[in-house]
Amino acid sequence: MARATARHILVDSKEKCEALKAEIEGGRDFAEVARQSSTCPSGRQGGDLGSFGPGQMVREFDEVVFSGELNKVHGPVKTQFGYHLLEITSRS
């Protein structure tokens, strides 16, 4: 079964998500942004979600995590929880 590790940042608006993505793409550290801005408890760990398989996260996550490019910031990804930036750190 496929496995992936990823980090994410959760915020309440698409605009905030896009602004944070621009900061990260401009050189700001993903983990630092997650600690300062994410509303998810994982933000305290720099957004680290650990290792998971298909179906363990919401469908919108799975679509990105199991097909997107590694070590690139993806998003905004809208889910029932809000808007996410995702970074896939590994996949097997």
Secondary structure, DSSP 4 states (H G I P E B T S, - for coil): ---EEEEEEEES-HHHHHHHHHHHHTT--HHHHHHHH--SGGGGGTTEEEEE-TTSS-HHHHHHHTTSPTTSEEEEEEETTEEEEEEEEEE-
